[in-house]
Each structure stands twice: as C-alpha cells, then as structure tokens.
Amino acid sequence: MRICGWIIRLKIVGKVVIIEVSGNTSVKPYVLVLKKNREPELYEEAKKLSVGTALCFEGEKSPVQKSKRGVEYIVKKLKIYSKPLEPLPVDTVGKVPALLDTRIKYRYLLVRNPVEKAIFRIRAGIIEAARQYFNNNGFIEIHTPKIVAAGAEGGATLFPVQYFENKAYLSQSPQLYKQMLIAGFPRVFEITPYFRAEKFNTTRHLNESWGIDAEQGFIDSVEDVLNTLEDLIVYINNYIRKNYVEEQETLGIEIEKLDKPFKRLKFEEAIDLLRSEGLEVSEGEDLSDAAEKKLGEIMEEKGYKIYFIIGFPWQATGFYYMREEDGYHTRKFDLDYKGLEIASGGQREHRYDKLVSALKDKGLNPEDFAFYLEAFKYGMPPHGGFGLGIERLMMKMLGLENIREAILFVRDRTRLVP
Ligand code: AMO
C-alpha cells in the first residue's frame, strides 16, 4: 500500500524518528516510526527531513500501536517528492490555533491539519449524501448557466458582468432554470454556486456561496416539497453521523440526530411568539436576523432545533412563489436550524397568466423574463422546490461560528484572493 502526503510533525527521540504525515484517506495523520536499528538507511534519510515535505511511503501497520494521534506504520520505502522552500507560515499540526484571517489565507496548507481537514471532509460527505439521496429518489442532476440575463432573487444583490455587447449578471440562484426544466424532467437537482452582492460583512453571508437546489413537478401541495427537504436533511444527518465518526471526534463534537417530522410553524405564529417575547416585528416583512435568532431560542426551549416557517406573506417573497387565494399568503417556506435560515423554498406559480401578473405586481417587466415564461406555455405541471445553503447547514451541524470556516476559499466583501 502506497500512502502520500505531507509531514506535519517530525520528532527525533534517540534512535527513533517519528514522522506524522497528513494524507487523504484519513483525518488523522499516519505515524511513521523509523528505527535506527531496524531500518538504518531510512532512519538517516528521515532525520534530515522537515515539516512541509511532500512524500509517499510504502509499509505496513505496526503490530505495536503507541500513538494516540494516528495509526503507526513500519516503513519499507520512502520517496520524497518536494521539500519546502521556507518554513511554513502556519502550524499544520493544529496545536497553535490560528486566527480566522490566517486560516482563510492559508487554507490550502491548513487542510493538512486534522481539524481543518475534518471540516472539509464532512463538506464533501454532505455533497455525497445529497447526491445519493437525489439519485435514490428519481431526481436528475442538472447544470444551469451561471452567466444570466435576469436575476430571480432581487436586483440589489446582482453582480453585473459585461457579456460582449450585452449586460449580464452572475447567477444568484438556479431558480428560473430549474423551474423551466420541470417542463421536461419531473425532478431535478443542482449543486451550485450562488453569486450575491451582499454588501454587508456578516458571519452568515458570503458573496459566493453554494447551494443544494431541487425542484419537483407533479406535486399535490407544498407539503410534498417539505417532505423532500426534510428527508434530504435527515439523510445527510444520518450519513455524516455514521460515516464521519473520526471527523466528529477530531472536531470534539457529536452531531445531534435530527428526526422527522420537522415542526411546521406558521409565519403568523412565529410573529406572535416573537411579540410575546417583546420583539417588535412587522407582519408583512421577512424576519430580520435578530428575529430569526430570537425565534431559534424560543423554539429550542420548546424542544425544536429545526423547524419550517410556512406561509410567508406575498410582500416578503420572490415573484415565483404561489399565492394563496387570499392574495396575502404564499406557499413559500424557510427552514431554520437553531435560529439560522438554512433553506428556502415553496410551491411555485405554474399558471402562465398568474405568473405574468405576479411579475408585474412585483414591479418587474415580463419582457425581461420572456425566455422563462415561454416554458410555462406547454404543459407545466404544479411544482415546487428549495435551495439549501451548504455553508449554513455546516455552521449549525458542526457548531461553526463564522460561515467563512465552512468554505475553502472565501469570497466576501473584502476577499478576492486567494
Ligand atoms: P434563498 O435566497 O433563501 O432562496 O437562498 C437559499 C439558501 O441559500 C443560502 N444563502 C446564502 N448562504 C450564504 N451566503 C449568502 N449570501 C447566501 N444567500 C443564500 C441560505 C438560504 O436559505 N431560489 C430560492 C430557493 C427556492 O425557492 O428554491 C432562493 O435562492 O441558506
């Protein structure tokens, strides 16, 4: 067996060299034990190496395992691929905690350390679990354009780009395209970046974030969509709890089990709960960050860690959500996890005439959306879906305080490199 990686620690203890190698198949380092009297040549070579060296080794697990930090190996072959030009700017063993700024700047080096590696191995696991869930449930994976002519999530957060002689934007969400495809695929999903020109620096917003988006047709009510999202979250939760045990140990956490059904809280009920706690909230607007947080505390006291808020008022939603007969409520929902919105979704307006009116009602020009509206003319079934923020989910699942801990390379108000 050949294992490759980087030296994160090297100790010479008398006639033994102990090298910890950070690799790909485990969150913990491989511990190479080289003894002067057992493998004299390798011992001499290893003694001269330093932290940061890229190497591969062949060997076998040692019959005696003394290290708590990782599995010990007896080395038969060692091949050095690259040596560091300078001492490393950060501690890759993870003993000295780095400031968030440093973690972001040197993420590519710090993924050698078990904590950072654990976070991003779990991130990959979440994506893997989501794909499995969708594949098992008849969803087809799609890729929609990221350079677009119209946004679906409001003009304020669009990033403009020059597209030859036309003005275009970076895609805020696959919303319009995933809906259009319901004219030909009954169920679709996409794992996709969202580009949003959020102007404020918060611990919960990125300018390039990632979402797990789904859309399903032939639904009888929004409840079908709630069920899909609930099932997906439970699937991911079980998958990570079961397959990422070492990662959780490394992070010093045990991910809590989430059980179905998630509580469904009506928007008005949420408002009442907040008011009963003395918070001033308006009925026709989306919940503020402070309100979301407060609601999280109230709900946690009642024993609900994760809950849907259903029936948002039309004034607080995008144009594409289906409106109830009363003209006031919609079939839009949020999914909040411990006081943080991690997903939004709902049933859509699939009736052409009503969709055109909805656009006008929101002050948008139907002509700008002609390409989208076309798709509603040829047998568009009732449908709905959601967008789940991957970094937001990770924050709550892993107890991360800042969303920047959940993405490898950060795009925020001030960061465009690395
Ligand atoms: P929404 O705008 O609520 O809904 O986005 C869906 C989810 O994506 C995450 N998210 C973000 N995460 C980090 N930084 C950001 N700037 C950011 N923006 C969004 C959140 C959020 O809940 N088209 C609809 C979804 C749908 O109805 O299918 C939409 O985009 O977790």
Residues whose N, C-alpha, C, O or C-beta is under 5 A from the ligand:
A	BS01	AMO	E153 S173 Q175 R196 E198 R204 H205 L206 S209 G211 A214 E341 I342 A343 S344 G345 G346 G385 F386 G387 L388 G389 R392
